Amino acid sequence: MLPLLLLAGLVAWQLLLAGHSLWLCAAAARAAARADTVGRSAESAARSALPEPLERDLSVERLREGGVRVSVRVPAVLQVWSTPVRVSARASLGSSE
């Protein structure tokens, strides 16, 4: 029974990490959109809003319709391997008409 509880705990922790990564990714997208709006580097702004483990696989893309998309890789609970899962968030500060 103990191995099943341990496995359930690891799965729950991994899901928590994925949600937290998405939350931080959205904050980085908002920072990147603000920086892009005033002519600054969107990637630098996104990096400054993220903790170091999430900065490694950061991807920042300017969108044609305005705004930016930020994508990060979800870290693994057991850092023996990395997860193939990425989360992304989109933000823009343009005027909506």
PDB file as gemmi writes it, atoms N, CA and C in Angstrom:
CRYST1    1.000    1.000    1.000  90.00  90.00  90.00 P 1                      
ATOM      1  N   MET A   1       0.819  -1.193   0.000  1.00  0.00           N  
ATOM      2  CA  MET A   1       0.000   0.000   0.000  1.00  0.00           C  
ATOM      3  C   MET A   1       0.870   1.267   0.000  1.00  0.00           C  
ATOM      4  N   LEU A   2       1.986   1.221   0.672  1.00  0.00           N  
ATOM      5  CA  LEU A   2       2.870   2.378   0.756  1.00  0.00           C  
ATOM      6  C   LEU A   2       3.396   2.811  -0.622  1.00  0.00           C  
ATOM      7  N   PRO A   3       3.804   1.873  -1.494  1.00  0.00           N  
ATOM      8  CA  PRO A   3       4.249   2.301  -2.826  1.00  0.00           C  
ATOM      9  C   PRO A   3       3.146   3.016  -3.621  1.00  0.00           C  
ATOM     10  N   LEU A   4       1.904   2.578  -3.472  1.00  0.00           N  
ATOM     11  CA  LEU A   4       0.804   3.245  -4.169  1.00  0.00           C  
ATOM     12  C   LEU A   4       0.577   4.656  -3.641  1.00  0.00           C  
ATOM     13  N   LEU A   5       0.685   4.823  -2.343  1.00  0.00           N  
ATOM     14  CA  LEU A   5       0.554   6.155  -1.759  1.00  0.00           C  
ATOM     15  C   LEU A   5       1.689   7.062  -2.208  1.00  0.00           C  
ATOM     16  N   LEU A   6       2.888   6.534  -2.271  1.00  0.00           N  
ATOM     17  CA  LEU A   6       4.035   7.307  -2.738  1.00  0.00           C  
ATOM     18  C   LEU A   6       3.843   7.711  -4.201  1.00  0.00           C  
ATOM     19  N   LEU A   7       3.390   6.784  -5.029  1.00  0.00           N  
ATOM     20  CA  LEU A   7       3.143   7.079  -6.436  1.00  0.00           C  
ATOM     21  C   LEU A   7       2.050   8.132  -6.589  1.00  0.00           C  
ATOM     22  N   ALA A   8       0.976   8.005  -5.827  1.00  0.00           N  
ATOM     23  CA  ALA A   8      -0.106   8.989  -5.878  1.00  0.00           C  
ATOM     24  C   ALA A   8       0.395  10.371  -5.453  1.00  0.00           C  
ATOM     25  N   GLY A   9       1.251  10.395  -4.440  1.00  0.00           N  
ATOM     26  CA  GLY A   9       1.834  11.666  -3.994  1.00  0.00           C  
ATOM     27  C   GLY A   9       2.713  12.300  -5.068  1.00  0.00           C  
ATOM     28  N   LEU A  10       3.507  11.483  -5.753  1.00  0.00           N  
ATOM     29  CA  LEU A  10       4.362  12.003  -6.822  1.00  0.00           C  
ATOM     30  C   LEU A  10       3.534  12.535  -7.996  1.00  0.00           C  
ATOM     31  N   VAL A  11       2.478  11.835  -8.336  1.00  0.00           N  
ATOM     32  CA  VAL A  11       1.604  12.287  -9.433  1.00  0.00           C  
ATOM     33  C   VAL A  11       0.927  13.604  -9.043  1.00  0.00           C  
ATOM     34  N   ALA A  12       0.435  13.687  -7.809  1.00  0.00           N  
ATOM     35  CA  ALA A  12      -0.205  14.917  -7.348  1.00  0.00           C  
ATOM     36  C   ALA A  12       0.789  16.081  -7.350  1.00  0.00           C  
ATOM     37  N   TRP A  13       2.004  15.829  -6.921  1.00  0.00           N  
ATOM     38  CA  TRP A  13       3.030  16.876  -6.885  1.00  0.00           C  
ATOM     39  C   TRP A  13       3.376  17.328  -8.307  1.00  0.00           C  
ATOM     40  N   GLN A  14       3.440  16.381  -9.260  1.00  0.00           N  
ATOM     41  CA  GLN A  14       3.735  16.725 -10.647  1.00  0.00           C  
ATOM     42  C   GLN A  14       2.626  17.590 -11.234  1.00  0.00           C  
ATOM     43  N   LEU A  15       1.376  17.264 -10.920  1.00  0.00           N  
ATOM     44  CA  LEU A  15       0.260  18.081 -11.396  1.00  0.00           C  
ATOM     45  C   LEU A  15       0.300  19.483 -10.790  1.00  0.00           C  
ATOM     46  N   LEU A  16       0.692  19.561  -9.528  1.00  0.00           N  
ATOM     47  CA  LEU A  16       0.856  20.856  -8.882  1.00  0.00           C  
ATOM     48  C   LEU A  16       1.956  21.667  -9.560  1.00  0.00           C  
ATOM     49  N   LEU A  17       3.058  21.016  -9.904  1.00  0.00           N  
ATOM     50  CA  LEU A  17       4.142  21.697 -10.622  1.00  0.00           C  
ATOM     51  C   LEU A  17       3.688  22.200 -11.987  1.00  0.00           C  
ATOM     52  N   ALA A  18       2.882  21.431 -12.671  1.00  0.00           N  
ATOM     53  CA  ALA A  18       2.374  21.849 -13.984  1.00  0.00           C  
ATOM     54  C   ALA A  18       1.484  23.085 -13.840  1.00  0.00           C  
ATOM     55  N   GLY A  19       0.616  23.092 -12.862  1.00  0.00           N  
ATOM     56  CA  GLY A  19      -0.244  24.251 -12.633  1.00  0.00           C  
ATOM     57  C   GLY A  19       0.543  25.483 -12.247  1.00  0.00           C  
ATOM     58  N   HIS A  20       1.533  25.312 -11.397  1.00  0.00           N  
ATOM     59  CA  HIS A  20       2.374  26.435 -10.984  1.00  0.00           C  
ATOM     60  C   HIS A  20       3.175  26.973 -12.167  1.00  0.00           C  
ATOM     61  N   SER A  21       3.650  26.081 -13.019  1.00  0.00           N  
ATOM     62  CA  SER A  21       4.395  26.502 -14.219  1.00  0.00           C  
ATOM     63  C   SER A  21       3.493  27.317 -15.139  1.00  0.00           C  
ATOM     64  N   LEU A  22       2.254  26.912 -15.286  1.00  0.00           N  
ATOM     65  CA  LEU A  22       1.310  27.650 -16.119  1.00  0.00           C  
ATOM     66  C   LEU A  22       1.042  29.035 -15.535  1.00  0.00           C  
ATOM     67  N   TRP A  23       0.894  29.108 -14.234  1.00  0.00           N  
ATOM     68  CA  TRP A  23       0.660  30.384 -13.551  1.00  0.00           C  
ATOM     69  C   TRP A  23       1.848  31.326 -13.781  1.00  0.00           C  
ATOM     70  N   LEU A  24       3.064  30.815 -13.593  1.00  0.00           N  
ATOM     71  CA  LEU A  24       4.255  31.633 -13.797  1.00  0.00           C  
ATOM     72  C   LEU A  24       4.439  32.013 -15.264  1.00  0.00           C  
ATOM     73  N   CYS A  25       4.062  31.117 -16.165  1.00  0.00           N  
ATOM     74  CA  CYS A  25       4.150  31.395 -17.588  1.00  0.00           C  
ATOM     75  C   CYS A  25       3.218  32.551 -17.964  1.00  0.00           C  
ATOM     76  N   ALA A  26       2.025  32.581 -17.390  1.00  0.00           N  
ATOM     77  CA  ALA A  26       1.088  33.670 -17.654  1.00  0.00           C  
ATOM     78  C   ALA A  26       1.631  35.000 -17.138  1.00  0.00           C  
ATOM     79  N   ALA A  27       2.268  34.986 -15.974  1.00  0.00           N  
ATOM     80  CA  ALA A  27       2.872  36.210 -15.438  1.00  0.00           C  
ATOM     81  C   ALA A  27       4.013  36.675 -16.338  1.00  0.00           C  
ATOM     82  N   ALA A  28       4.804  35.742 -16.849  1.00  0.00           N  
ATOM     83  CA  ALA A  28       5.900  36.091 -17.751  1.00  0.00           C  
ATOM     84  C   ALA A  28       5.366  36.642 -19.074  1.00  0.00           C  
ATOM     85  N   ALA A  29       4.244  36.102 -19.549  1.00  0.00           N  
ATOM     86  CA  ALA A  29       3.636  36.607 -20.786  1.00  0.00           C  
ATOM     87  C   ALA A  29       3.150  38.039 -20.603  1.00  0.00           C  
ATOM     88  N   ARG A  30       2.559  38.336 -19.457  1.00  0.00           N  
ATOM     89  CA  ARG A  30       2.114  39.711 -19.198  1.00  0.00           C  
ATOM     90  C   ARG A  30       3.301  40.660 -19.126  1.00  0.00           C  
ATOM     91  N   ALA A  31       4.377  40.239 -18.475  1.00  0.00           N  
ATOM     92  CA  ALA A  31       5.580  41.078 -18.399  1.00  0.00           C  
ATOM     93  C   ALA A  31       6.178  41.289 -19.789  1.00  0.00           C  
ATOM     94  N   ALA A  32       6.197  40.246 -20.595  1.00  0.00           N  
ATOM     95  CA  ALA A  32       6.737  40.353 -21.947  1.00  0.00           C  
ATOM     96  C   ALA A  32       5.871  41.269 -22.806  1.00  0.00           C  
ATOM     97  N   ALA A  33       4.560  41.192 -22.652  1.00  0.00           N  
ATOM     98  CA  ALA A  33       3.662  42.054 -23.422  1.00  0.00           C  
ATOM     99  C   ALA A  33       3.851  43.517 -23.035  1.00  0.00           C  
ATOM    100  N   ARG A  34       4.008  43.791 -21.744  1.00  0.00           N  
ATOM    101  CA  ARG A  34       4.255  45.174 -21.310  1.00  0.00           C  
ATOM    102  C   ARG A  34       5.553  45.699 -21.901  1.00  0.00           C  
ATOM    103  N   ALA A  35       6.607  44.872 -21.835  1.00  0.00           N  
ATOM    104  CA  ALA A  35       7.908  45.295 -22.365  1.00  0.00           C  
ATOM    105  C   ALA A  35       7.828  45.505 -23.875  1.00  0.00           C  
ATOM    106  N   ASP A  36       7.149  44.627 -24.570  1.00  0.00           N  
ATOM    107  CA  ASP A  36       7.025  44.736 -26.019  1.00  0.00           C  
ATOM    108  C   ASP A  36       6.256  46.000 -26.407  1.00  0.00           C  
ATOM    109  N   THR A  37       5.258  46.363 -25.626  1.00  0.00           N  
ATOM    110  CA  THR A  37       4.454  47.549 -25.899  1.00  0.00           C  
ATOM    111  C   THR A  37       5.278  48.826 -25.837  1.00  0.00           C  
ATOM    112  N   VAL A  38       6.244  48.873 -24.914  1.00  0.00           N  
ATOM    113  CA  VAL A  38       7.065  50.088 -24.772  1.00  0.00           C  
ATOM    114  C   VAL A  38       8.395  49.986 -25.509  1.00  0.00           C  
ATOM    115  N   GLY A  39       8.555  48.955 -26.342  1.00  0.00           N  
ATOM    116  CA  GLY A  39       9.751  48.841 -27.170  1.00  0.00           C  
ATOM    117  C   GLY A  39      10.943  48.187 -26.509  1.00  0.00           C  
ATOM    118  N   ARG A  40      10.737  47.498 -25.418  1.00  0.00           N  
ATOM    119  CA  ARG A  40      11.824  46.781 -24.739  1.00  0.00           C  
ATOM    120  C   ARG A  40      11.847  45.328 -25.173  1.00  0.00           C  
ATOM    121  N   SER A  41      12.849  44.595 -24.710  1.00  0.00           N  
ATOM    122  CA  SER A  41      12.987  43.182 -25.056  1.00  0.00           C  
ATOM    123  C   SER A  41      11.947  42.341 -24.309  1.00  0.00           C  
ATOM    124  N   ALA A  42      11.087  41.699 -25.074  1.00  0.00           N  
ATOM    125  CA  ALA A  42      10.060  40.847 -24.476  1.00  0.00           C  
ATOM    126  C   ALA A  42      10.690  39.626 -23.810  1.00  0.00           C  
ATOM    127  N   GLU A  43      11.729  39.085 -24.431  1.00  0.00           N  
ATOM    128  CA  GLU A  43      12.367  37.896 -23.853  1.00  0.00           C  
ATOM    129  C   GLU A  43      13.039  38.205 -22.528  1.00  0.00           C  
ATOM    130  N   SER A  44      13.730  39.337 -22.440  1.00  0.00           N  
ATOM    131  CA  SER A  44      14.367  39.717 -21.172  1.00  0.00           C  
ATOM    132  C   SER A  44      13.333  39.915 -20.075  1.00  0.00           C  
ATOM    133  N   ALA A  45      12.210  40.525 -20.432  1.00  0.00           N  
ATOM    134  CA  ALA A  45      11.157  40.745 -19.438  1.00  0.00           C  
ATOM    135  C   ALA A  45      10.565  39.417 -18.971  1.00  0.00           C  
ATOM    136  N   ALA A  46      10.351  38.495 -19.909  1.00  0.00           N  
ATOM    137  CA  ALA A  46       9.813  37.185 -19.532  1.00  0.00           C  
ATOM    138  C   ALA A  46      10.800  36.442 -18.642  1.00  0.00           C  
ATOM    139  N   ARG A  47      12.084  36.487 -18.982  1.00  0.00           N  
ATOM    140  CA  ARG A  47      13.105  35.825 -18.157  1.00  0.00           C  
ATOM    141  C   ARG A  47      13.128  36.395 -16.744  1.00  0.00           C  
ATOM    142  N   SER A  48      12.972  37.710 -16.627  1.00  0.00           N  
ATOM    143  CA  SER A  48      13.037  38.324 -15.298  1.00  0.00           C  
ATOM    144  C   SER A  48      11.838  37.945 -14.430  1.00  0.00           C  
ATOM    145  N   ALA A  49      10.750  37.503 -15.053  1.00  0.00           N  
ATOM    146  CA  ALA A  49       9.550  37.132 -14.302  1.00  0.00           C  
ATOM    147  C   ALA A  49       9.517  35.656 -13.921  1.00  0.00           C  
ATOM    148  N   LEU A  50      10.510  34.894 -14.375  1.00  0.00           N  
ATOM    149  CA  LEU A  50      10.516  33.446 -14.128  1.00  0.00           C  
ATOM    150  C   LEU A  50      11.652  33.040 -13.193  1.00  0.00           C  
ATOM    151  N   PRO A  51      11.438  31.980 -12.409  1.00  0.00           N  
ATOM    152  CA  PRO A  51      12.553  31.426 -11.641  1.00  0.00           C  
ATOM    153  C   PRO A  51      13.529  30.716 -12.586  1.00  0.00           C  
ATOM    154  N   GLU A  52      14.747  30.575 -12.154  1.00  0.00           N  
ATOM    155  CA  GLU A  52      15.809  30.022 -13.001  1.00  0.00           C  
ATOM    156  C   GLU A  52      15.487  28.664 -13.635  1.00  0.00           C  
ATOM    157  N   PRO A  53      14.895  27.711 -12.925  1.00  0.00           N  
ATOM    158  CA  PRO A  53      14.610  26.415 -13.577  1.00  0.00           C  
ATOM    159  C   PRO A  53      13.692  26.520 -14.793  1.00  0.00           C  
ATOM    160  N   LEU A  54      12.797  27.495 -14.809  1.00  0.00           N  
ATOM    161  CA  LEU A  54      11.895  27.637 -15.947  1.00  0.00           C  
ATOM    162  C   LEU A  54      12.507  28.465 -17.081  1.00  0.00           C  
ATOM    163  N   GLU A  55      13.554  29.209 -16.791  1.00  0.00           N  
ATOM    164  CA  GLU A  55      14.198  30.034 -17.818  1.00  0.00           C  
ATOM    165  C   GLU A  55      14.920  29.206 -18.874  1.00  0.00           C  
ATOM    166  N   ARG A  56      15.336  28.003 -18.520  1.00  0.00           N  
ATOM    167  CA  ARG A  56      16.181  27.196 -19.422  1.00  0.00           C  
ATOM    168  C   ARG A  56      15.526  26.916 -20.763  1.00  0.00           C  
ATOM    169  N   ASP A  57      14.276  26.528 -20.759  1.00  0.00           N  
ATOM    170  CA  ASP A  57      13.583  26.167 -21.998  1.00  0.00           C  
ATOM    171  C   ASP A  57      12.521  27.197 -22.374  1.00  0.00           C  
ATOM    172  N   LEU A  58      12.806  28.455 -22.097  1.00  0.00           N  
ATOM    173  CA  LEU A  58      11.872  29.529 -22.382  1.00  0.00           C  
ATOM    174  C   LEU A  58      11.799  29.811 -23.882  1.00  0.00           C  
ATOM    175  N   SER A  59      10.594  30.039 -24.358  1.00  0.00           N  
ATOM    176  CA  SER A  59      10.381  30.435 -25.746  1.00  0.00           C  
ATOM    177  C   SER A  59       9.430  31.629 -25.751  1.00  0.00           C  
ATOM    178  N   VAL A  60       9.841  32.724 -26.400  1.00  0.00           N  
ATOM    179  CA  VAL A  60       9.014  33.920 -26.499  1.00  0.00           C  
ATOM    180  C   VAL A  60       8.793  34.211 -27.976  1.00  0.00           C  
ATOM    181  N   GLU A  61       7.534  34.376 -28.350  1.00  0.00           N  
ATOM    182  CA  GLU A  61       7.186  34.581 -29.754  1.00  0.00           C  
ATOM    183  C   GLU A  61       6.272  35.808 -29.874  1.00  0.00           C  
ATOM    184  N   ARG A  62       6.637  36.732 -30.769  1.00  0.00           N  
ATOM    185  CA  ARG A  62       5.748  37.868 -31.067  1.00  0.00           C  
ATOM    186  C   ARG A  62       4.688  37.384 -32.036  1.00  0.00           C  
ATOM    187  N   LEU A  63       3.455  37.698 -31.751  1.00  0.00           N  
ATOM    188  CA  LEU A  63       2.343  37.248 -32.582  1.00  0.00           C  
ATOM    189  C   LEU A  63       1.986  38.307 -33.618  1.00  0.00           C  
ATOM    190  N   ARG A  64       1.582  37.859 -34.800  1.00  0.00           N  
ATOM    191  CA  ARG A  64       1.212  38.787 -35.879  1.00  0.00           C  
ATOM    192  C   ARG A  64       0.057  39.686 -35.486  1.00  0.00           C  
ATOM    193  N   GLU A  65      -0.912  39.123 -34.789  1.00  0.00           N  
ATOM    194  CA  GLU A  65      -2.090  39.904 -34.419  1.00  0.00           C  
ATOM    195  C   GLU A  65      -1.843  40.787 -33.199  1.00  0.00           C  
ATOM    196  N   GLY A  66      -0.624  40.806 -32.714  1.00  0.00           N  
ATOM    197  CA  GLY A  66      -0.261  41.613 -31.551  1.00  0.00           C  
ATOM    198  C   GLY A  66      -0.122  40.757 -30.311  1.00  0.00           C  
ATOM    199  N   GLY A  67       0.714  41.181 -29.429  1.00  0.00           N  
ATOM    200  CA  GLY A  67       0.939  40.437 -28.202  1.00  0.00           C  
ATOM    201  C   GLY A  67       2.088  39.447 -28.332  1.00  0.00           C  
ATOM    202  N   VAL A  68       2.268  38.678 -27.302  1.00  0.00           N  
ATOM    203  CA  VAL A  68       3.347  37.690 -27.262  1.00  0.00           C  
ATOM    204  C   VAL A  68       2.822  36.372 -26.714  1.00  0.00           C  
ATOM    205  N   ARG A  69       3.510  35.303 -27.066  1.00  0.00           N  
ATOM    206  CA  ARG A  69       3.230  33.979 -26.507  1.00  0.00           C  
ATOM    207  C   ARG A  69       4.507  33.505 -25.821  1.00  0.00           C  
ATOM    208  N   VAL A  70       4.385  33.114 -24.587  1.00  0.00           N  
ATOM    209  CA  VAL A  70       5.513  32.598 -23.806  1.00  0.00           C  
ATOM    210  C   VAL A  70       5.250  31.132 -23.533  1.00  0.00           C  
ATOM    211  N   SER A  71       6.278  30.316 -23.705  1.00  0.00           N  
ATOM    212  CA  SER A  71       6.163  28.873 -23.500  1.00  0.00           C  
ATOM    213  C   SER A  71       7.340  28.401 -22.655  1.00  0.00           C  
ATOM    214  N   VAL A  72       7.059  27.522 -21.697  1.00  0.00           N  
ATOM    215  CA  VAL A  72       8.102  26.939 -20.842  1.00  0.00           C  
ATOM    216  C   VAL A  72       7.864  25.440 -20.696  1.00  0.00           C  
ATOM    217  N   ARG A  73       8.931  24.719 -20.400  1.00  0.00           N  
ATOM    218  CA  ARG A  73       8.819  23.285 -20.145  1.00  0.00           C  
ATOM    219  C   ARG A  73       8.512  23.070 -18.665  1.00  0.00           C  
ATOM    220  N   VAL A  74       7.582  22.179 -18.383  1.00  0.00           N  
ATOM    221  CA  VAL A  74       7.206  21.859 -17.003  1.00  0.00           C  
ATOM    222  C   VAL A  74       8.325  21.029 -16.383  1.00  0.00           C  
ATOM    223  N   PRO A  75       8.859  21.456 -15.233  1.00  0.00           N  
ATOM    224  CA  PRO A  75       9.918  20.665 -14.594  1.00  0.00           C  
ATOM    225  C   PRO A  75       9.368  19.358 -14.023  1.00  0.00           C  
ATOM    226  N   ALA A  76      10.228  18.365 -13.906  1.00  0.00           N  
ATOM    227  CA  ALA A  76       9.836  17.073 -13.347  1.00  0.00           C  
ATOM    228  C   ALA A  76      10.041  17.067 -11.834  1.00  0.00           C  
ATOM    229  N   VAL A  77       9.190  16.335 -11.142  1.00  0.00           N  
ATOM    230  CA  VAL A  77       9.345  16.188  -9.693  1.00  0.00           C  
ATOM    231  C   VAL A  77      10.694  15.544  -9.399  1.00  0.00           C  
ATOM    232  N   LEU A  78      10.944  14.434 -10.058  1.00  0.00           N  
ATOM    233  CA  LEU A  78      12.239  13.768  -9.932  1.00  0.00           C  
ATOM    234  C   LEU A  78      13.125  14.299 -11.050  1.00  0.00           C  
ATOM    235  N   GLN A  79      14.134  15.032 -10.712  1.00  0.00           N  
ATOM    236  CA  GLN A  79      14.918  15.718 -11.722  1.00  0.00           C  
ATOM    237  C   GLN A  79      15.941  14.814 -12.403  1.00  0.00           C  
ATOM    238  N   VAL A  80      15.646  13.524 -12.441  1.00  0.00           N  
ATOM    239  CA  VAL A  80      16.494  12.564 -13.140  1.00  0.00           C  
ATOM    240  C   VAL A  80      16.292  12.721 -14.646  1.00  0.00           C  
ATOM    241  N   TRP A  81      15.088  13.058 -15.054  1.00  0.00           N  
ATOM    242  CA  TRP A  81      14.781  13.277 -16.468  1.00  0.00           C  
ATOM    243  C   TRP A  81      13.933  14.551 -16.576  1.00  0.00           C  
ATOM    244  N   SER A  82      13.774  15.037 -17.794  1.00  0.00           N  
ATOM    245  CA  SER A  82      12.922  16.209 -17.981  1.00  0.00           C  
ATOM    246  C   SER A  82      11.617  15.783 -18.645  1.00  0.00           C  
ATOM    247  N   THR A  83      10.584  16.531 -18.394  1.00  0.00           N  
ATOM    248  CA  THR A  83       9.290  16.206 -18.975  1.00  0.00           C  
ATOM    249  C   THR A  83       9.189  16.779 -20.384  1.00  0.00           C  
ATOM    250  N   PRO A  84       8.467  16.127 -21.271  1.00  0.00           N  
ATOM    251  CA  PRO A  84       8.261  16.670 -22.611  1.00  0.00           C  
ATOM    252  C   PRO A  84       7.099  17.673 -22.650  1.00  0.00           C  
ATOM    253  N   VAL A  85       6.465  17.904 -21.513  1.00  0.00           N  
ATOM    254  CA  VAL A  85       5.272  18.749 -21.460  1.00  0.00           C  
ATOM    255  C   VAL A  85       5.668  20.220 -21.405  1.00  0.00           C  
ATOM    256  N   ARG A  86       5.045  21.014 -22.271  1.00  0.00           N  
ATOM    257  CA  ARG A  86       5.246  22.455 -22.276  1.00  0.00           C  
ATOM    258  C   ARG A  86       3.909  23.127 -22.009  1.00  0.00           C  
ATOM    259  N   VAL A  87       3.954  24.253 -21.343  1.00  0.00           N  
ATOM    260  CA  VAL A  87       2.761  25.084 -21.153  1.00  0.00           C  
ATOM    261  C   VAL A  87       3.047  26.443 -21.786  1.00  0.00           C  
ATOM    262  N   SER A  88       2.003  27.087 -22.267  1.00  0.00           N  
ATOM    263  CA  SER A  88       2.195  28.403 -22.868  1.00  0.00           C  
ATOM    264  C   SER A  88       1.060  29.325 -22.475  1.00  0.00           C  
ATOM    265  N   ALA A  89       1.351  30.621 -22.556  1.00  0.00           N  
ATOM    266  CA  ALA A  89       0.363  31.640 -22.254  1.00  0.00           C  
ATOM    267  C   ALA A  89       0.547  32.780 -23.243  1.00  0.00           C  
ATOM    268  N   ARG A  90      -0.541  33.460 -23.547  1.00  0.00           N  
ATOM    269  CA  ARG A  90      -0.524  34.551 -24.497  1.00  0.00           C  
ATOM    270  C   ARG A  90      -1.036  35.804 -23.799  1.00  0.00           C  
ATOM    271  N   ALA A  91      -0.411  36.948 -24.096  1.00  0.00           N  
ATOM    272  CA  ALA A  91      -0.866  38.216 -23.515  1.00  0.00           C  
ATOM    273  C   ALA A  91      -0.642  39.333 -24.521  1.00  0.00           C  
ATOM    274  N   SER A  92      -1.499  40.327 -24.459  1.00  0.00           N  
ATOM    275  CA  SER A  92      -1.320  41.522 -25.290  1.00  0.00           C  
ATOM    276  C   SER A  92      -1.883  42.718 -24.552  1.00  0.00           C  
ATOM    277  N   LEU A  93      -1.346  43.878 -24.843  1.00  0.00           N  
ATOM    278  CA  LEU A  93      -1.829  45.111 -24.218  1.00  0.00           C  
ATOM    279  C   LEU A  93      -2.359  46.069 -25.265  1.00  0.00           C  
ATOM    280  N   GLY A  94      -2.574  45.576 -26.478  1.00  0.00           N  
ATOM    281  CA  GLY A  94      -3.084  46.422 -27.550  1.00  0.00           C  
ATOM    282  C   GLY A  94      -4.523  46.826 -27.293  1.00  0.00           C  
ATOM    283  N   SER A  95      -4.957  47.860 -27.997  1.00  0.00           N  
ATOM    284  CA  SER A  95      -6.337  48.322 -27.840  1.00  0.00           C  
ATOM    285  C   SER A  95      -7.280  47.359 -28.539  1.00  0.00           C  
ATOM    286  N   SER A  96      -8.385  47.090 -27.932  1.00  0.00           N  
ATOM    287  CA  SER A  96      -9.373  46.190 -28.547  1.00  0.00           C  
ATOM    288  C   SER A  96     -10.467  47.043 -29.178  1.00  0.00           C  
ATOM    289  N   GLU A  97     -10.745  46.810 -30.441  1.00  0.00           N  
ATOM    290  CA  GLU A  97     -11.748  47.590 -31.163  1.00  0.00           C  
ATOM    291  C   GLU A  97     -12.879  46.723 -31.587  1.00  0.00           C  
TER     292      GLU A  97                                                      
END                                                                             
